[in-house]
Amino acid sequence: MAVKLTAMTAIACLRILLTAAETAGASVPPAHVEAAADLYLKHRWKHPRRYGVVAPLAFVLADTKAERLDPEEMQALAVELETSLFPGRKSGQVCLMTFEGDENAVLQFASLSQGDLAGLMAGRGYSGAPGHVQVITAEEIRAVPSAPPEARPAPQAKPAATTAPIETPPKAKPAPAKSAAPVRPVAAVPPPKPAAPAAPPKPAAPAAPLTTGWRAIYHLPTESVVGAVLGHKADLAAPRPEEDGELLARDLTGLNDAQFGFPTVKTGEGALFLPLSFWNLTTPASQEAYKRRLSRYPLDLQPRLGATVYDTPREPSMGLLQQIRAFLQGSFAYIDLCISDPNFPVNTLPGDIASSITLELRDEPDAERIKAIALFASRQSVYRAKGVHQGVLGVRNAKELDACRAAGLAYVTGLAVSALLDKPPALGANPADTLPLQAA
């Protein structure tokens, strides 16, 4: 990993120590651990930051815009590794150790064995160049000495006094006497003024326009609208943002705006899907933010709510999927995994992880998008065997709509089906030649 170091560059070695895997009888191959960590860093440690594998279970991280690494960011990695590698187990299976120092010291730390790391964590230190070492688990972040105890300077003893001085508490100084407040003459009370006429109430400020809308979900075999999915107006002009904080903010806005659409829909009719970020659903702080919004939703609406989990990676870990499912199933009746790779390995997933998997078409030439639809549809037998529905998101013209119909894909949404509507569309038959819908 070539990194141009600057005066402000934070460079560190990240080591992974499996603390309890052997004793628990659940040894995990180092290659699996390394792959899980690499997937996390690939998504989170984005340009201009750099990382690279320098030894088994050892990564060098560099951030040219920081002087120190954020330990809480590394703690999120510890949590993710535990949930993906040891789903359902108590915390403490994975321990990370970060070492910050100069480049040579960082590379030397990367060569330590797992035994050396365990000794360092226990306080025995090591004989390499000193640096800033932190032990990070899902439950704590603590600094440890990087040098062995014998190499640390002994504390200097204070010279003994011949006679122990007797300290006497200082006497409290008497508080200065307060001077009596001068007596002021009482002014005559003026007669009350006549009450001014009440001002007319100001008109309420108009509510800010919603930044979201609803797209119809269309069932091709019956040519009817069967539900709706929330969309963002900003996506009409620019690609979806990539930073987790921005995605969380827009998801929360969507959850708020969705409540305005609920009263317009008849009870018990159609599914309403709300988009949520895959990676934010794996972060405890983001989960808490989602939970606060979802707690405001009426309970009788839960049987028709769906969550469409976008940015689902091609090979998500089973631990993360189980974590997401456990979090969502209390608020949503349907879980949809939104993917971008038509070759998504659905055969490796249990059938109860999701009720549907939707292909989100990429911004590519028409020929490539048609090819992706055909490839996604070619695996219908596998999806049916799993009991998982298939859908296509982002269908933008009649040609793509016909390609989905010809390939046997039943559920579609996108510009070819409806514009971004102010409220969920009415359910029921809508002949294909009347699409796209323009008003709810």
KEDRENSE-962774 format. One line per 10 residues: number of its first residue (from 1); their letters; for each residue y, x, z of N, C-alpha, C. Coordinates in steps of 0.05 Angstrom, whole numbers. Atoms other than C-alpha are relative to their C-alpha. Layout:
BEGIN
NUM	a	Y:X:Z:Y:X:Z:Y:X:Z ~ ...
This chain:
BEGIN
1	mavkltamta	-24:17:0:0:0:0:25:18:0 ~ -24:-16:2:64:33:-24:24:-16:10 ~ -23:14:-12:124:13:18:23:20:2 ~ -24:-17:-3:194:43:13:12:-6:27 ~ -9:3:-27:213:54:85:30:3:2 ~ -28:-2:-5:284:43:108:5:3:30 ~ -6:-3:-29:320:52:174:-8:-25:16 ~ 6:25:-14:305:-20:190:-28:-10:-3 ~ 27:9:6:233:-23:168:-17:-1:25 ~ 20:2:-21:183:-49:219:-27:4:-13
11	iaclrillta	27:-6:11:114:-19:205:-19:0:24 ~ 19:4:-21:54:-36:246:-29:-1:-11 ~ 29:3:7:-22:-34:246:-10:-24:15 ~ 12:24:-12:-58:-99:259:-30:5:1 ~ 29:-4:-4:-128:-90:288:-12:-26:11 ~ 14:24:-8:-178:-147:298:-24:8:17 ~ 23:-5:-18:-226:-144:357:-14:-26:7 ~ 16:24:-6:-281:-196:363:-10:4:29 ~ 5:-6:-28:-283:-199:439:-26:-11:11 ~ 23:13:-13:-339:-248:454:-21:-9:-20
21	aetagasvpp	18:10:20:-376:-259:389:-29:9:5 ~ 27:-10:-4:-436:-215:406:-12:-13:25 ~ 11:11:-24:-444:-241:477:-6:-30:-3 ~ 5:28:5:-440:-312:452:-22:-5:-19 ~ 22:3:19:-496:-299:403:9:-10:-26 ~ -11:10:25:-451:-315:344:14:22:-15 ~ -13:-22:14:-439:-250:308:10:-9:-27 ~ -12:7:25:-392:-258:250:3:25:-17 ~ -2:-24:17:-396:-208:192:30:8:-2 ~ -28:-9:2:-332:-165:191:13:-8:-26
31	ahveaaadly	-12:7:26:-323:-181:117:11:-28:1 ~ -9:27:-2:-316:-255:135:26:-1:15 ~ -24:0:-16:-264:-240:188:23:12:-16 ~ -21:-13:16:-226:-194:142:10:-19:-22 ~ -8:18:21:-226:-246:86:17:-22:11 ~ -16:22:-12:-199:-300:133:28:11:7 ~ -26:-11:-6:-144:-254:157:16:6:-25 ~ -14:-6:25:-127:-233:86:11:-26:-12 ~ -10:25:10:-121:-306:65:25:-9:14 ~ -23:8:-16:-73:-320:122:24:17:-8
41	lkhrwkhprr	-22:-18:5:-30:-259:108:10:-4:-29 ~ -8:5:28:-29:-274:33:19:-23:-1 ~ -17:23:0:2:-341:48:25:4:17 ~ -22:-2:-19:47:-322:107:18:25:-4 ~ -15:-26:1:67:-249:96:10:4:-28 ~ -9:1:27:106:-261:33:21:22:-6 ~ -20:-19:10:151:-215:-9:28:-7:13 ~ 4:-29:6:190:-173:7:-17:15:21 ~ 18:-13:-19:142:-160:65:-25:9:-15 ~ 24:-11:13:80:-120:48:-22:3:21
51	ygvvaplafv	23:-6:-17:10:-113:77:-22:11:-17 ~ 23:-11:14:-54:-77:59:-22:6:19 ~ 24:-8:-16:-125:-64:84:-3:30:-1 ~ 3:-29:0:-132:9:106:-26:9:12 ~ 26:-6:-12:-198:6:144:-13:-27:7 ~ 12:25:-7:-249:-47:165:15:-14:23 ~ -14:15:-20:-212:-101:205:26:12:8 ~ -25:-14:-5:-148:-60:200:19:-5:-23 ~ -20:5:19:-85:-81:164:26:15:8 ~ -26:-11:-5:-19:-44:157:20:-20:-11
61	ladtkaerld	-20:19:7:41:-91:157:27:14:0 ~ -27:-11:2:112:-74:136:20:-21:-6 ~ -22:19:5:176:-114:139:26:16:-2 ~ -24:-16:4:237:-80:109:25:-13:10 ~ -23:14:-10:283:-132:139:-1:-4:30 ~ 2:3:-29:263:-125:212:-5:27:13 ~ 5:-24:-15:261:-72:265:-26:-2:17 ~ 24:4:-15:203:-103:304:-14:-25:-12 ~ 15:23:10:148:-152:285:1:-22:21 ~ 0:23:-18:147:-221:315:-28:-5:11
71	peemqalave	28:3:-11:87:-225:363:-10:-28:-2 ~ 9:28:2:87:-301:360:-12:-6:-28 ~ 11:4:27:73:-297:285:-29:11:0 ~ 27:-11:-1:13:-253:300:-18:-18:18 ~ 16:18:-16:-9:-302:354:-10:-23:-16 ~ 9:21:18:-11:-356:301:-25:8:-16 ~ 23:-10:15:-60:-312:263:-24:0:19 ~ 22:0:-19:-103:-305:326:-12:-28:3 ~ 8:28:-3:-105:-381:333:-16:-8:-25 ~ 13:8:25:-123:-390:259:-28:12:-3
81	letslfpgrk	26:-13:2:-179:-339:261:-20:-13:18 ~ 19:13:-19:-210:-372:322:-9:-27:-10 ~ 8:26:9:-208:-441:293:-17:0:-25 ~ 15:-1:25:-236:-419:226:-27:14:4 ~ 25:-15:-4:-289:-370:252:-18:-12:22 ~ 15:11:-23:-309:-405:317:9:-29:6 ~ -9:28:-5:-295:-480:309:-14:-12:23 ~ 12:13:-23:-306:-518:373:-5:17:24 ~ 5:-17:-23:-312:-457:417:25:3:17 ~ -23:-5:-17:-267:-440:476:15:24:-11
91	sgqvclmtfe	-17:-22:9:-209:-393:463:-9:27:13 ~ 7:-26:-11:-217:-318:474:-20:15:-18 ~ 19:-13:17:-264:-302:416:12:23:-16 ~ -13:-19:18:-213:-263:376:24:12:15 ~ -23:-14:-11:-163:-211:401:12:18:-22 ~ -15:-17:18:-110:-178:358:14:22:16 ~ -15:-22:-12:-78:-111:374:20:10:-21 ~ -20:-11:18:-13:-90:342:11:26:11 ~ -10:-26:-8:12:-19:343:25:6:-18 ~ -25:-6:15:84:-2:323:8:29:7
101	gdenavlqfa	-9:-28:-3:105:71:313:7:11:-27 ~ -6:-11:26:118:119:257:-24:-2:-18 ~ 20:6:19:77:117:194:-26:15:6 ~ 24:-16:-6:28:173:214:-14:-12:25 ~ 12:11:-24:17:143:283:-14:-27:-6 ~ 12:25:7:3:75:252:-26:4:-14 ~ 24:-5:14:-49:103:205:-22:11:19 ~ 19:-10:-20:-82:141:263:-12:-22:16 ~ 9:22:-16:-86:77:303:-20:-17:-17 ~ 18:15:17:-120:44:243:-28:11:-1
111	slsqgdlagl	26:-13:1:-178:93:249:-16:-4:25 ~ 15:4:-25:-197:73:320:-24:-18:-3 ~ 24:17:1:-266:44:330:4:-25:17 ~ -1:24:-17:-279:-24:362:-2:7:29 ~ 3:-9:-28:-300:13:425:27:11:11 ~ -26:-11:-8:-234:51:427:20:-23:6 ~ -18:22:-4:-197:-15:420:-6:-15:26 ~ 7:14:-25:-236:-47:477:9:16:24 ~ -9:-17:-22:-220:13:521:30:-1:3 ~ -30:2:-1:-146:10:503:8:-27:12
121	magrgysgap	-6:26:-11:-146:-64:519:-5:-1:30 ~ 6:-1:-29:-177:-48:587:18:19:15 ~ -19:-17:-14:-121:2:602:-7:29:0 ~ 8:-29:-1:-157:68:588:17:17:-20 ~ -17:-15:19:-109:87:531:-16:16:-20 ~ 13:-18:19:-124:137:476:18:24:-4 ~ -14:-25:1:-103:207:458:18:3:-25 ~ -16:-1:24:-65:190:394:30:0:6 ~ -28:0:-3:9:189:382:9:-26:14 ~ -9:24:-15:46:141:429:14:-20:-19
131	ghvqvitaee	-12:22:15:71:75:403:1:-25:17 ~ -2:25:-14:85:4:423:-25:-17:-7 ~ 25:14:4:18:-33:432:1:-27:15 ~ 2:27:-13:9:-107:445:-28:-12:-5 ~ 25:15:2:-54:-147:458:7:-29:-3 ~ -8:28:7:-49:-216:427:-25:-17:-3 ~ 22:20:3:-97:-274:437:13:-27:-4 ~ -11:27:4:-90:-349:427:15:-9:25 ~ -12:9:-25:-68:-354:500:22:18:11 ~ -20:-17:-12:-25:-293:515:8:23:-19
141	iravpsappe	-10:-24:13:16:-235:489:9:19:22 ~ -7:-19:-21:20:-173:533:0:28:-11 ~ -2:-28:8:40:-101:524:-20:17:16 ~ 18:-18:-14:-9:-45:542:9:29:-7 ~ -8:-28:6:2:31:548:-18:11:-22 ~ 15:-12:22:-18:70:486:-12:27:7 ~ 10:-26:-7:-30:136:521:-19:-2:24 ~ 19:2:-23:-88:150:570:15:5:26 ~ -13:-2:-26:-71:147:644:8:28:8 ~ -6:-27:-8:-75:222:654:24:12:-16
151	arpapqakpa	-22:-11:16:-23:233:599:27:-12:8 ~ -25:12:-7:28:189:631:12:15:23 ~ -13:-14:-22:80:221:677:-4:-15:26 ~ 3:13:-26:66:209:750:27:-7:12 ~ -25:7:-11:120:173:787:8:20:22 ~ -10:-19:-20:163:220:830:4:-13:26 ~ -2:12:-27:158:209:905:28:4:10 ~ -27:-2:-12:223:196:941:-2:19:24 ~ 1:-18:-24:241:251:993:1:-16:25 ~ 2:15:-25:222:228:1062:24:7:18
161	attapietpp	-22:-4:-19:279:220:1111:-10:8:27 ~ 9:-9:-26:275:255:1178:1:-23:20 ~ -1:24:-17:296:192:1213:5:-24:-17 ~ -3:24:16:286:125:1182:26:-14:7 ~ -26:14:-7:355:94:1177:-6:-29:6 ~ 2:29:-7:362:27:1210:22:-14:-14 ~ -20:15:15:397:-19:1164:8:-25:15 ~ -10:23:-14:441:-70:1196:13:-18:-21 ~ -11:18:20:459:-132:1157:30:0:2 ~ -29:1:-1:532:-133:1138:10:-26:12
171	kakpapaksa	-12:23:-13:575:-178:1179:14:-18:-21 ~ -13:18:19:599:-239:1143:30:0:6 ~ -29:1:-3:674:-237:1132:8:-29:6 ~ -9:27:-5:710:-296:1162:14:-11:-24 ~ -13:13:23:732:-345:1110:29:-4:6 ~ -29:5:-5:808:-348:1102:5:-29:5 ~ -7:28:-6:838:-409:1133:14:-13:-23 ~ -13:14:21:857:-460:1083:26:-13:10 ~ -26:12:-8:929:-482:1085:-2:-30:-6 ~ 1:30:3:939:-556:1094:14:-8:-26
181	apvrpvaavp	-12:10:25:953:-592:1029:26:-14:6 ~ -25:13:-5:1025:-613:1024:-2:-30:-4 ~ 0:29:2:1037:-687:1035:19:-8:-21 ~ -18:9:21:1064:-718:972:8:-29:4 ~ -8:28:-3:1105:-781:972:-14:-18:-20 ~ 14:19:17:1070:-842:945:20:-13:-19 ~ -17:11:19:1102:-864:881:-4:-31:-2 ~ 3:29:3:1116:-937:870:-17:-7:-23 ~ 19:8:21:1062:-971:829:15:-18:-20 ~ -14:17:19:1092:-998:764:-15:-25:-6
191	ppkpaapaap	14:25:6:1076:-1069:744:-19:4:-24 ~ 19:-3:22:1016:-1075:698:11:-9:-27 ~ -10:6:26:1031:-1074:624:-18:-22:-13 ~ 17:21:13:1007:-1133:582:-21:13:-18 ~ 22:-12:15:940:-1119:550:6:-2:-30 ~ -4:0:29:944:-1098:477:-22:-16:-13 ~ 21:16:14:908:-1143:428:-23:18:-9 ~ 24:-15:7:837:-1120:415:0:7:-30 ~ 1:-8:28:830:-1079:351:-25:-12:-13 ~ 24:11:13:783:-1110:300:-21:21:-3
201	pkpaapaapl	21:-20:2:715:-1076:299:-2:13:-27 ~ 1:-16:25:707:-1021:249:-26:-7:-15 ~ 26:6:15:656:-1036:194:-19:23:3 ~ 21:-20:-4:591:-999:204:-1:18:-25 ~ 2:-19:23:584:-936:162:-25:-6:-16 ~ 24:6:16:536:-947:104:-21:21:6 ~ 22:-18:-5:468:-917:115:-3:20:-22 ~ 4:-21:20:454:-852:80:-22:-8:-19 ~ 22:8:18:413:-863:17:-25:17:5 ~ 26:-14:-5:340:-845:23:-4:22:-21
211	ttgwraiyhl	6:-22:18:319:-779:-8:-29:-2:-11 ~ 28:3:9:249:-806:-21:-3:-26:-14 ~ 6:25:13:216:-861:-60:-31:-3:-2 ~ 29:5:1:147:-889:-77:-9:-1:-29 ~ 13:2:26:102:-880:-137:-25:-17:2 ~ 24:17:0:49:-930:-155:-25:16:-4 ~ 27:-11:5:-24:-911:-150:-14:-21:-18 ~ 11:18:21:-58:-941:-212:-30:4:-3 ~ 29:-1:4:-131:-959:-220:-6:-7:-29 ~ 3:3:29:-148:-948:-293:-21:-21:-8
221	ptesvvgavl	20:19:9:-213:-989:-298:9:-29:2 ~ -9:28:-3:-179:-1053:-273:29:-4:-8 ~ -29:1:8:-108:-1036:-298:16:-14:21 ~ -15:13:-21:-78:-1053:-231:11:21:20 ~ -12:-17:-21:-34:-1023:-177:-14:-5:26 ~ 16:3:-24:-74:-1010:-114:12:13:24 ~ -12:-13:-23:-27:-970:-70:25:15:-9 ~ -23:-15:6:31:-922:-68:0:26:16 ~ -2:-27:-13:46:-849:-50:30:7:1 ~ -28:-8:-4:112:-824:-22:7:25:-16
231	ghkadlaapr	-10:-23:15:152:-776:-66:28:7:7 ~ -26:-10:-7:215:-735:-59:17:2:-26 ~ -18:0:23:274:-743:-106:8:28:-9 ~ -8:-27:6:290:-669:-102:-20:13:-20 ~ 21:-12:18:224:-654:-139:5:-7:-29 ~ -6:7:27:253:-687:-201:17:22:-13 ~ -18:-20:11:302:-630:-209:-8:29:5 ~ 8:-27:-7:269:-569:-177:-28:0:11 ~ 27:-2:-12:200:-544:-156:0:-4:30 ~ 3:4:-29:175:-559:-86:5:27:14
241	peedgellar	-5:-25:-14:199:-506:-35:-27:12:9 ~ 24:-13:-9:149:-455:-10:-1:8:29 ~ -1:-8:-28:173:-436:60:-10:-23:18 ~ 11:20:-18:136:-471:116:21:-17:14 ~ -21:15:-14:200:-490:152:12:-21:-17 ~ -11:20:19:229:-524:91:-20:-23:-5 ~ 20:20:5:164:-560:78:-3:-19:24 ~ 2:17:-24:160:-585:150:24:-19:1 ~ -23:17:-1:231:-611:146:-2:-23:-20 ~ 2:22:19:218:-650:83:-23:-19:7
251	dltglndaqf	21:18:-9:152:-677:110:10:-20:21 ~ -11:17:-22:188:-703:172:19:-20:-11 ~ -18:19:13:241:-734:128:-16:-22:-13 ~ 17:20:13:186:-769:89:-12:-19:20 ~ 11:17:-20:154:-795:152:21:-20:11 ~ -22:18:-9:221:-823:175:6:-22:-21 ~ -7:18:22:238:-854:107:-22:-21:-5 ~ 22:18:5:169:-885:101:2:-26:16 ~ -2:24:-18:184:-932:159:17:-22:-13 ~ -17:20:13:237:-966:116:-16:-16:-21
261	gfptvktgeg	16:13:20:184:-983:65:-21:-18:11 ~ 22:15:-11:133:-1012:113:6:-30:2 ~ -4:29:-2:167:-1080:125:-1:-14:-26 ~ -1:14:26:169:-1094:50:-28:-5:-11 ~ 27:3:10:93:-1093:43:-15:-20:16 ~ 16:20:-14:46:-1149:59:-22:14:16 ~ 20:-12:-18:-1:-1135:117:-27:0:-13 ~ 28:-1:9:-70:-1112:97:-3:5:-29 ~ 3:-4:29:-55:-1098:24:7:29:-8 ~ -6:-26:12:-60:-1030:-10:2:23:20
271	alflplsfwn	-2:-24:-16:-60:-959:16:27:14:-5 ~ -25:-14:2:4:-920:30:-5:29:8 ~ 7:-28:-5:-4:-844:25:26:16:5 ~ -23:-17:-7:44:-795:58:-7:29:-2 ~ 7:-28:4:46:-722:38:6:18:24 ~ -3:-19:-23:36:-668:92:-10:27:-9 ~ 7:-27:8:32:-592:84:-26:10:14 ~ 25:-11:-11:-37:-560:93:6:20:22 ~ -4:-22:-19:-10:-498:128:15:-9:25 ~ -13:10:-24:37:-536:174:-19:-16:18
281	lttpasqeay	19:16:-15:-21:-580:195:-19:19:17 ~ 17:-19:-16:-55:-516:223:16:13:21 ~ -18:-13:-20:5:-496:267:5:-19:23 ~ -4:19:-22:9:-526:337:28:-11:2 ~ -27:10:-2:85:-531:337:6:-21:-21 ~ -4:19:21:86:-566:270:-16:-26:5 ~ 16:23:-6:30:-612:291:14:-18:21 ~ -15:15:-21:72:-632:352:23:-16:-13 ~ -22:13:14:131:-648:306:-11:-24:-16 ~ 12:22:15:86:-691:261:-8:-23:20
291	krrlsrypld	10:20:-19:57:-726:322:22:-17:11 ~ -22:15:-10:125:-746:349:9:-22:-20 ~ -8:20:20:142:-781:283:-21:-22:-2 ~ 22:19:4:74:-814:276:-3:-19:24 ~ 2:17:-24:78:-842:347:17:-25:-2 ~ -17:24:3:132:-890:323:-12:-21:-19 ~ 11:18:20:88:-922:271:-15:-24:13 ~ 15:22:-12:60:-992:285:-30:4:-2 ~ 29:-5:-1:-13:-990:305:-15:-17:-21 ~ 14:17:20:-32:-1048:258:2:11:-28
301	lqprlgatvy	-3:-11:27:-11:-1005:199:-20:22:-5 ~ 19:-23:3:-62:-949:212:-23:-5:-19 ~ 22:4:18:-119:-981:173:7:3:-30 ~ -6:-3:28:-80:-974:108:16:25:-6 ~ -15:-25:4:-45:-907:118:-19:22:-10 ~ 14:-23:9:-68:-845:81:17:25:1 ~ -14:-25:1:-48:-772:87:-10:16:-24 ~ 8:-18:22:-47:-730:24:9:28:7 ~ -5:-27:-10:-53:-657:45:4:18:-24 ~ -5:-16:24:-18:-616:-8:-1:30:7
311	dtprepsmgl	3:-29:-3:-23:-540:-19:-27:7:13 ~ 27:-7:-10:-97:-543:0:-10:24:-16 ~ 10:-24:15:-124:-473:-18:-26:-6:-14 ~ 25:4:15:-182:-466:-66:-24:2:17 ~ 23:-3:-17:-229:-443:-12:9:-1:29 ~ -9:3:-28:-204:-471:55:-23:5:19 ~ 21:-4:-20:-241:-450:117:-9:-26:12 ~ 11:24:-11:-286:-502:148:14:-6:27 ~ -13:4:-26:-253:-491:216:27:-13:-3 ~ -26:12:4:-184:-507:189:-2:-29:-10
321	lqqiraflqg	3:27:10:-208:-569:152:-8:-19:23 ~ 8:17:-23:-242:-595:215:23:-4:19 ~ -23:2:-18:-179:-581:255:20:-21:-12 ~ -19:19:13:-136:-619:204:-11:-29:2 ~ 12:26:-1:-185:-677:201:2:-12:28 ~ -1:10:-28:-188:-683:278:28:-9:7 ~ -27:7:-6:-112:-685:280:9:-25:-15 ~ -10:22:17:-102:-735:224:-14:-27:5 ~ 15:25:0:-157:-785:236:9:-20:22 ~ -10:19:-20:-122:-815:297:23:-18:-12
331	sfayidlcis	-23:15:11:-63:-838:253:-5:-10:-28 ~ 4:7:28:-92:-844:183:-29:-10:-5 ~ 27:10:7:-150:-884:154:-12:16:-23 ~ 9:-15:23:-154:-840:92:12:28:1 ~ -10:-28:3:-149:-765:82:-6:9:-28 ~ 2:-9:28:-136:-739:12:8:30:0 ~ -6:-29:4:-139:-664:-4:12:3:-28 ~ -13:-3:25:-89:-648:-58:-3:29:-9 ~ 7:-27:9:-112:-588:-99:14:5:-27 ~ -12:-7:26:-86:-550:-160:-20:13:-18
341	dpnfpvntlp	21:-13:16:-151:-518:-184:-21:-21:-7 ~ 20:20:7:-196:-565:-224:-28:8:6 ~ 27:-10:-7:-255:-520:-206:-4:1:30 ~ 2:0:-30:-246:-535:-131:-29:-4:8 ~ 29:1:-7:-314:-522:-98:-7:-22:19 ~ 5:23:-17:-325:-592:-71:-29:0:10 ~ 28:0:-8:-400:-578:-67:-4:14:27 ~ 3:-14:-26:-388:-533:-6:11:-15:23 ~ -12:16:-21:-353:-587:34:-18:-22:9 ~ 14:25:-9:-385:-640:79:14:-24:-11
351	gdiassitle	-12:24:12:-374:-710:52:20:-14:18 ~ -18:15:-18:-337:-733:115:27:14:4 ~ -25:-14:-4:-281:-682:110:24:-15:-12 ~ -22:14:13:-239:-724:62:-11:-24:-14 ~ 9:23:15:-242:-792:30:6:2:-29 ~ -6:-5:28:-212:-767:-35:11:28:-4 ~ -11:-26:8:-192:-704:-72:16:-5:-26 ~ -18:6:23:-133:-707:-120:9:26:-13 ~ -9:-23:15:-117:-657:-174:30:-3:-6 ~ -29:0:6:-42:-642:-177:4:18:-25
361	lrdepdaeri	-3:-15:25:-27:-621:-249:23:20:2 ~ -20:-21:-1:11:-556:-255:21:-4:-22 ~ -20:1:20:75:-548:-295:-7:20:-22 ~ 11:-16:21:39:-521:-356:3:-14:-27 ~ 0:14:26:37:-536:-431:-20:-24:0 ~ 17:25:1:6:-604:-449:-29:6:-4 ~ 28:-6:6:-57:-572:-477:-15:9:25 ~ 12:-10:-24:-71:-536:-411:-4:-22:21 ~ 2:22:-19:-59:-599:-370:-23:-19:-8 ~ 22:16:10:-107:-639:-414:-27:13:6
371	kaialfasrq	25:-15:-6:-159:-584:-406:-7:-2:29 ~ 5:2:-29:-151:-586:-330:-11:-27:7 ~ 10:27:-5:-162:-661:-330:-30:-2:-8 ~ 27:1:9:-226:-653:-370:-19:16:18 ~ 17:-17:-17:-252:-597:-326:-4:-13:27 ~ 2:14:-26:-237:-636:-262:-20:-24:-3 ~ 18:24:4:-273:-698:-291:-29:8:-4 ~ 28:-8:7:-334:-657:-312:-18:2:25 ~ 16:-2:-25:-355:-653:-238:-2:-26:15 ~ 0:26:-13:-355:-727:-225:-26:-5:15
381	svyrakgvhq	26:5:-13:-429:-728:-207:-1:13:28 ~ -1:-14:-26:-417:-678:-150:18:-16:19 ~ -18:16:-17:-358:-719:-123:-14:-26:9 ~ 13:25:-7:-398:-783:-126:-22:5:20 ~ 22:-6:-19:-457:-751:-89:12:5:28 ~ -13:-5:-26:-408:-731:-34:14:-25:11 ~ -14:24:-8:-378:-801:-32:30:4:1 ~ -28:-7:0:-309:-772:-48:13:-10:-26 ~ -14:10:24:-261:-807:-96:16:23:-13 ~ -17:-19:15:-223:-767:-150:25:-14:-9
391	gvlgvrnake	-25:11:11:-151:-777:-169:16:22:-14 ~ -17:-19:14:-99:-743:-212:29:-7:6 ~ -28:3:-8:-27:-733:-189:18:15:-20 ~ -19:-13:18:32:-717:-235:-5:-6:-29 ~ 5:7:28:8:-752:-298:27:-8:-12 ~ -28:4:9:72:-751:-340:3:-14:-27 ~ -4:14:25:58:-784:-407:-25:-16:-7 ~ 22:18:8:13:-834:-443:-24:16:-9 ~ 22:-17:9:-29:-778:-473:-17:9:23 ~ 16:-9:-23:-49:-752:-405:-13:-24:14
401	ldacraagla	12:24:-11:-61:-823:-381:-25:-7:-15 ~ 24:5:16:-109:-834:-439:-22:20:5 ~ 20:-21:-5:-143:-768:-424:-15:-6:26 ~ 13:8:-26:-157:-791:-352:-19:-23:-4 ~ 17:23:5:-184:-857:-377:-25:8:-15 ~ 23:-8:16:-228:-825:-429:-20:17:16 ~ 17:-18:-16:-255:-775:-378:-14:-15:23 ~ 13:15:-21:-274:-831:-330:13:2:28 ~ -14:-3:-26:-223:-815:-275:15:-26:5 ~ -9:27:-5:-203:-879:-240:29:-2:11
411	yvtglavsal	-25:3:-14:-141:-865:-198:21:21:-10 ~ -21:-18:11:-76:-836:-226:27:-8:11 ~ -28:6:-7:-3:-831:-208:18:21:-13 ~ -19:-19:13:59:-797:-236:20:-15:-17 ~ -21:11:16:116:-809:-284:-10:-20:-21 ~ 11:18:20:70:-843:-334:-8:-27:12 ~ 8:25:-14:52:-896:-281:25:-14:10 ~ -24:13:-11:118:-909:-247:22:21:5 ~ -22:-16:-9:187:-882:-233:-2:2:30 ~ -1:-2:-29:205:-863:-162:15:-24:11
421	ldkppalgan	-11:26:-7:216:-932:-133:11:0:28 ~ -12:2:-26:258:-952:-73:-18:-11:22 ~ 19:11:-19:201:-989:-40:-28:-1:-13 ~ 27:1:12:125:-993:-49:-2:-22:-20 ~ 2:21:20:108:-1032:-112:-19:-22:8 ~ 19:22:-5:74:-1099:-112:-27:6:-11 ~ 28:-6:8:-1:-1095:-117:-9:-21:-21 ~ 12:19:18:-42:-1128:-171:0:10:-29 ~ 4:-8:28:-54:-1128:-246:27:7:-13 ~ -22:-10:16:-6:-1089:-290:-12:12:-25
431	padtlplqaa	12:-12:25:-29:-1079:-362:11:27:-6 ~ -8:-28:5:-26:-1007:-383:23:2:-19 ~ -23:-2:20:22:-1023:-440:27:-7:13 ~ -25:5:-13:74:-1044:-388:9:24:17 ~ -7:-24:-15:74:-975:-355:21:17:-15 ~ -2:-3:-29:113:-940:-328:16:-22:13 ~ -15:20:-16:137:-988:-274:28:11:6 ~ -28:-9:-5:213:-985:-265:12:-13:24 ~ -12:13:-23:226:-1032:-208:-22:-12:17 ~ 20:10:-18:189:-1053:-146:-1:-31:0
